[in-house]
Amino acid sequence: MRILGVAEKPSIAKAIAQALGSTRSRETKEKYIRNYDAMSFYKGRSSSVTVTSVLGHLYDTDFPENTRDWQSVPLESLWRTALVEKVNDKMKKIADNIRTESKNADMLMIWTDCDREGEYIGSCIAECARNANPSILVTRAHFSNIEPSHIRDAFQKAGQLDTRAAQAVAARREIDLRVGAIFTRYLTLQLRNVCQVLNERLISFGTCQFPTLGFVVDRYNRVKSFVPEPHWSIRLSIKPPNGSNSKSLPFRWSRGVLYDKFIATTIYERCLLNSEAIVKSFSHSPTEKLRPLPLTTVELQKTASKYLGLNSKRILQLAEELYNKGLISYPRTETDQFDSEIDLKKLVMMHKEHSEYGRYASMLLDPNNKGPNRYLKPRKGLRNDHAHPPIHPIRACNVQGDLSNDHYKVYKYVTRHFLACCSHNAVGARRRVIVNWGEEQFSKTSLAVIHRNYLDVYIYDQWQSTEDLPELTAGQHLEISSTSLNEGKSAPPSYLTEPELIALMDANQIGTDATMAEHIDTIIKREYIFMKDKKTDRQISYSERSRGTSRQGTIELVPSALGKALIDGYDNMNLEKSLTKPLLRKELEVSLKEICDGKKLKTEVTAQVLRMYEDMFNKTKENFSQLKDACQSLLN
């Protein structure tokens, strides 16, 4: 039997071929692509195997050539113009290679990434191969990392392409193309006549771009419209009992703050009639700080961007390159629970030689370890995409070697996160006392960390002991050391940070775990938003962001005048379904899921969603004056 395997990237093709025993490779007309040949056994049968790859999407979906002129083509026609699907110009040599190799093959085995996008790319590869060999049998290998034994197992268990997932991607691509092209052409052409600064400006629109921009503008508006209000609070400090020389213990008022000075003053004056505070209750209880859940793509982007000083797009790029090097599992996953078949203890032990966390890994699996922190099965989250396990290391990297500093930072983060997942929760003891001062209640809590456990390896979490509370009993009288009625002001919200924006996008289904970072990057490149350092107020350039030279937790996202004008203009239209809010895109994601589940057809979803956006487009034209006024107000 002759088997042709096609991967999504050259590095994956090489790893697959090596796992299957490849001893030689051949050049192709495309300089980045090689064909790897091997002899292997497939289901007990000796087979000749060739493994090659594409470079991402093989086909392009686009409007026909006669619709390219923005000035002469009526925008309304683009809602229904038949689209053209053809081989990407840059992929023609690769397509020729697939057709040539397919002619003599009995089976095509797809090795694209195991997600929706991979199913779509795989279906395009299959179509290309069938053009040359209509009788070729198409199979699909399901894999989540390129560890050799895992690849060999996937080779033997190859199944079928998920055509529903491929159809969902095709639907999304058509919707995004039509909506993006029509709105972009309209906004660009119309706004050129509104403001001189927009004369040569491309005003792009995307079904994910605008809701993402909307989150940033909404937070900006809340910050700018915030009016601080004065408030008052009572502060109470107690002398430690039993003549201790310890400093006074500050207590927190149960009311927090009051916004009425007269009422706050009246309460405070009544409290002053009492010279002592009386213990109402004293309790102590065990407490824990939970170890992290297994790592998903969204969590990687949120937490790593906060702790590693890298933006979300860069982190995903680095993780993908680590995957291509065979160091970590596939980094695009929604799953936060490990399958029982994975030998997690073996993965832990791989790291016993590492200079930073090697002793910790050894300690987890040491049979003589009688301490509180031993190997424990990871927690199970609620998500499972049934395609990929959580992100985890699959090969030890004990020294940095030829990895860049950024690659090594991400690798160590993934490894520390994994080891923390296989550890015990941190354990502590909490004491809490509630006292009455007159008729008002005040409280104080202390924490003693008893066993750090996972915190010893997961250096990104903080949990510190506080000043301990002395043992107290209900009814005990306590001497007051100081009191005061303090005036303050309510604080405004902060501008959005990138981790916060990703969390909002995830909660509202704006994009996928793999595309959220791209959408943020797009609205920054379009200059719809800019970045500034929270501490210095200095604007961060795009190139500086790309290099990751600023700590992401201190970078805030602020809309430009253009970005704010676009959102304000659309919001002032009062559309039934706002283009700047997440509802429309969220409905699309739900519909795409229904295609994947077999509940709806691609044609049905595409027609329904495009009708909604066409209605919003017609209303945009009717209410264009709102957009015009917003741009003139903010840009002139």
Buried (B, 14 or more C-beta within 10 A) or exposed (E): EBBBBBBBBBBBBBBBBBBBBBEEBEEBEBEEBBBBBBEBBBEEEEBBBBBBBBBBBBBBBBBEEEBEEEEEBEBEEBBEBEBEEEBBEEBBBBBBBBBBBBEEBBBBBBBBBBBBBBBBBBBBBBEBBBEBBEEBEBBBBBBBBBBBEBBBBBBEEBEEBBEBBBBBBBBBBBBBBBBBBBBBBBBBEBBBEBBEEBEEBEBBBBBBBBBBBBBBBBBBBEBEEEEEEEBBBBBBBBBBBEEEEEEBBBBBBEBEBBEEEEEBBEBBEEBBEBEEBBBBBBEBEEBEBEBBBBBBBBBBBBBBBBBBBBBBBBBBBBBBBBBBBBBBBBBBBBBBBBEEEBEBEEBBBBBBEBEEBBBBBBBBBBEEEEEEBBBBEBBEBEBBBEBBBBBBBBBBBEEEEEBEEBBBBBBBBBBBBBBBBBBBBBBBBBBBBBBBBBEBBBBBEBBBBBBBBBBBBBBBBEBEEEEEBBEBEEEBEBEBBEBEBEEEEEEEEEBBBBBBBBBBBBEBBBBBBBBBBBBBBBBBEBEBBBBBBBEEEEEBEEEBBBBBEBBBBBBBBBBBBBBBBBBBBBBBBEBEEBBBBBEBBBBBBEBBBBBBEEEBBBEBBBEEBBEBBBEBBEBBEEBBEBBBBBBEEBBE
